[in-house]
Amino acid sequence: MGGEVNYKIPDYKIYKVDGVKPLEWTRNELAKKGLKDPWLRNEVWRYQQWQGWMPTIFKVFKKGFMPGLALTLITIGIDKATGFTAGHHDEEHH
């Protein structure tokens, strides 16, 4: 069901805390207290894959906005064609 996905899990060694300022700061602050976070490396991907605002906005429009707009227009068309008023039968205010 759904077909096969040939997803390759990346090697954990490619994620380095060095060069990621917020994570370096966290590592250094922990080191001052004699602590170490062995899982800090797992947060590197959050900082390395940021491509800026425009690709992110485009992704949002591509995934959600266009289908939502299409469904909205279909709903408006059905409402206009059937005369459905969603319970508002007169022009009086409450």
C-alpha positions, 0 to 999 in steps of 0.5 A, a space after each residue: 500500500 502506498 508504494 515503496 519509499 527509498 528513503 536513506 537515513 543520513 549518517 549521524 556524523 554529518 551533523 556537527 554542532 560546530 558552526 551552529 551558533 545557538 548550539 555552540 552557545 548551549 554546549 559552552 554554557 553546559 560545559 561551564 557547569 561540567 555538563 554535556 548534552 549527548 543529544 545536542 547534535 540531534 538539533 543541528 538539522 533545525 538550523 542547517 536546512 533553513 532556506 529563508 522566508 520565500 521558499 518557506 512561504 512558497 511551501 505553505 502556499 503550495 501545500 495548503 493555500 491553493 487547495 483551501 482556496 479551491 474548496 472555498 470557491 467551490 463552497 461559495 459556488 454551491 451556496 450561490 447556486 442553491 441559495 443556501 443562507 446558513 440560517 439567516 432568513 431575514 435582514 433584521 439585526 439580532 
